[in-house]
Amino acid sequence: MGKMFKIYLCGPRIYSCSNCKTHLAKHEQIVSKAFQGRHGRAFLFSNVVNISLGPKEDRILITGLHAVADVYCNCCQTILGWKYVEAFEESQKYKEGKCIIEKAKMSCEPHTLEA
């Protein structure tokens, strides 16, 4: 296995893994805060870094059937949420390619290095 490289994000509000503090996303990348994860509230992000994906599987969620893949932190392998690979209902297509990260699995870093 090769050396792991992490992406470090710059900005006033950075969301990171609550377990190891690896950067995940910028505040501006939040699409919605009105989602439900396995363990409570979750945020929908347009882009997330420093993650790996599990195998694609079909799941019946609150909004219907979706093809999703679990999202893991690249550093500590904690399950953070899931990525929408495919939505089968037309009204849910906007979720495709986006990630759900559970609020309990992330923390918000108020000040980080500015570019």
Buried (B, 14 or more C-beta within 10 A) or exposed (E): EEEEEEEEBEBEBBBBBBBBBBBBBBBEBBBEEEBEBEEEEBBBBEEBBBBEBEEEEEEEBEEEBBBBBBBBBBBEEBBBBBBBBBBEEEEBEEBEEBBBBBBBBBBEBEEBEEE
